[in-house]
């Protein structure tokens, strides 16, 4: 089952980045996960499967935006 990830989450990966940081901010979601290193600012794209294998923990979770909570693909809203 896929891990629930949101833009703005700060995650800790298993291996250290060459700059010495373990922590990354999620900046893009899709088939690939975009991450920005909190140590040096480097941006990388990882396939979702690789990201899920390398994920160790969530440092902080971003609050889910109102748009994401109320999105309904066909416009059907529960009453």
Phi and psi restraints in degrees (value plus and minus 20) as a CYANA .aco file:
   2 UNK   PHI     -86.1   -46.1
   2 UNK   PSI     127.3   167.3
   3 UNK   PHI     -96.9   -56.9
   3 UNK   PSI     118.0   158.0
   4 UNK   PHI    -102.5   -62.5
   4 UNK   PSI      95.3   135.3
   5 UNK   PHI    -145.5  -105.5
   5 UNK   PSI     122.6   162.6
   6 UNK   PHI    -145.7  -105.7
   6 UNK   PSI     133.6   173.6
   7 UNK   PHI     -82.9   -42.9
   7 UNK   PSI     112.4   152.4
   8 UNK   PHI      80.6   120.6
   8 UNK   PSI     -32.2     7.8
   9 UNK   PHI     -83.3   -43.3
   9 UNK   PSI     124.8   164.8
  10 UNK   PHI    -129.3   -89.3
  10 UNK   PSI     103.7   143.7
  11 UNK   PHI    -138.9   -98.9
  11 UNK   PSI     135.9   175.9
  12 UNK   PHI    -132.2   -92.2
  12 UNK   PSI     105.8   145.8
  13 UNK   PHI    -117.2   -77.2
  13 UNK   PSI     142.9   182.9
  14 UNK   PHI     -89.7   -49.7
  14 UNK   PSI     -56.0   -16.0
  15 UNK   PHI    -125.2   -85.2
  15 UNK   PSI     126.5   166.5
  16 UNK   PHI     -95.3   -55.3
  16 UNK   PSI     123.4   163.4
  17 UNK   PHI     -95.8   -55.8
  17 UNK   PSI     131.1   171.1
  18 UNK   PHI     -73.6   -33.6
  18 UNK   PSI     -44.1    -4.1
  19 UNK   PHI     -97.7   -57.7
  19 UNK   PSI     -31.8     8.2
  20 UNK   PHI      86.7   126.7
  20 UNK   PSI     -23.4    16.6
  21 UNK   PHI    -115.3   -75.3
  21 UNK   PSI     125.5   165.5
  22 UNK   PHI    -122.8   -82.8
  22 UNK   PSI     -33.2     6.8
  23 UNK   PHI    -122.5   -82.5
  23 UNK   PSI     120.6   160.6
  24 UNK   PHI    -156.3  -116.3
  24 UNK   PSI     128.2   168.2
  25 UNK   PHI    -123.1   -83.1
  25 UNK   PSI     115.1   155.1
  26 UNK   PHI     -97.4   -57.4
  26 UNK   PSI     102.5   142.5
  27 UNK   PHI    -138.8   -98.8
  27 UNK   PSI     -29.0    11.0
  28 UNK   PHI    -172.6  -132.6
  28 UNK   PSI     120.7   160.7
  29 UNK   PHI    -145.7  -105.7
  29 UNK   PSI     128.7   168.7
  30 UNK   PHI     139.6   179.6
  30 UNK   PSI    -168.6  -128.6
  31 UNK   PHI     -84.7   -44.7
  31 UNK   PSI     -51.6   -11.6
  32 UNK   PHI    -129.2   -89.2
  32 UNK   PSI     128.5   168.5
  33 UNK   PHI    -125.2   -85.2
  33 UNK   PSI     104.6   144.6
  34 UNK   PHI    -110.4   -70.4
  34 UNK   PSI     110.7   150.7
  35 UNK   PHI    -146.6  -106.6
  35 UNK   PSI     126.4   166.4
  36 UNK   PHI    -142.4  -102.4
  36 UNK   PSI     104.8   144.8
  37 UNK   PHI     -86.3   -46.3
  37 UNK   PSI     111.9   151.9
  38 UNK   PHI    -101.3   -61.3
  38 UNK   PSI     -28.9    11.1
  39 UNK   PHI    -106.1   -66.1
  39 UNK   PSI     -72.4   -32.4
  40 UNK   PHI    -138.1   -98.1
  40 UNK   PSI     -30.1     9.9
  41 UNK   PHI      68.2   108.2
  41 UNK   PSI     -17.3    22.7
  42 UNK   PHI     -83.5   -43.5
  42 UNK   PSI     120.4   160.4
  43 UNK   PHI    -129.1   -89.1
  43 UNK   PSI     117.7   157.7
  44 UNK   PHI    -156.9  -116.9
  44 UNK   PSI     136.7   176.7
  45 UNK   PHI    -135.4   -95.4
  45 UNK   PSI     109.0   149.0
  46 UNK   PHI    -141.1  -101.1
  46 UNK   PSI     118.0   158.0
  47 UNK   PHI     -77.7   -37.7
  47 UNK   PSI     126.1   166.1
  48 UNK   PHI     -74.1   -34.1
  48 UNK   PSI     -61.1   -21.1
  49 UNK   PHI     -83.5   -43.5
  49 UNK   PSI     -60.4   -20.4
  50 UNK   PHI     -87.2   -47.2
  50 UNK   PSI     -62.8   -22.8
  51 UNK   PHI     -78.0   -38.0
  51 UNK   PSI     -65.7   -25.7
  52 UNK   PHI     -85.4   -45.4
  52 UNK   PSI     -54.3   -14.3
  53 UNK   PHI     -89.2   -49.2
  53 UNK   PSI     -59.6   -19.6
  54 UNK   PHI    -103.5   -63.5
  54 UNK   PSI     -34.9     5.1
  55 UNK   PHI     -86.7   -46.7
  55 UNK   PSI     107.3   147.3
  56 UNK   PHI    -121.3   -81.3
  56 UNK   PSI     -67.9   -27.9
  57 UNK   PHI    -183.4  -143.4
  57 UNK   PSI     148.6   188.6
  58 UNK   PHI    -118.3   -78.3
  58 UNK   PSI     106.8   146.8
  59 UNK   PHI    -100.3   -60.3
  59 UNK   PSI     -72.3   -32.3
  60 UNK   PHI    -159.0  -119.0
  60 UNK   PSI     129.4   169.4
  61 UNK   PHI    -126.9   -86.9
  61 UNK   PSI     115.0   155.0
  62 UNK   PHI     -98.0   -58.0
  62 UNK   PSI     125.1   165.1
  63 UNK   PHI     -89.7   -49.7
  63 UNK   PSI     118.4   158.4
  64 UNK   PHI     -91.5   -51.5
  64 UNK   PSI     110.5   150.5
  65 UNK   PHI     -90.7   -50.7
  65 UNK   PSI     140.1   180.1
  66 UNK   PHI     -80.6   -40.6
  66 UNK   PSI     -56.7   -16.7
  67 UNK   PHI     -82.0   -42.0
  67 UNK   PSI     -63.7   -23.7
  68 UNK   PHI     -87.1   -47.1
  68 UNK   PSI     -54.5   -14.5
  69 UNK   PHI     -90.8   -50.8
  69 UNK   PSI     -54.8   -14.8
  70 UNK   PHI    -121.3   -81.3
  70 UNK   PSI     -14.6    25.4
  71 UNK   PHI     -91.7   -51.7
  71 UNK   PSI     106.5   146.5
  72 UNK   PHI    -152.3  -112.3
  72 UNK   PSI      97.1   137.1
  73 UNK   PHI     -75.9   -35.9
  73 UNK   PSI     -53.7   -13.7
  74 UNK   PHI    -124.3   -84.3
  74 UNK   PSI     -10.6    29.4
  75 UNK   PHI      61.4   101.4
  75 UNK   PSI     -18.3    21.7
  76 UNK   PHI     -97.8   -57.8
  76 UNK   PSI     103.8   143.8
  77 UNK   PHI    -133.5   -93.5
  77 UNK   PSI     115.0   155.0
  78 UNK   PHI     -84.9   -44.9
  78 UNK   PSI     124.7   164.7
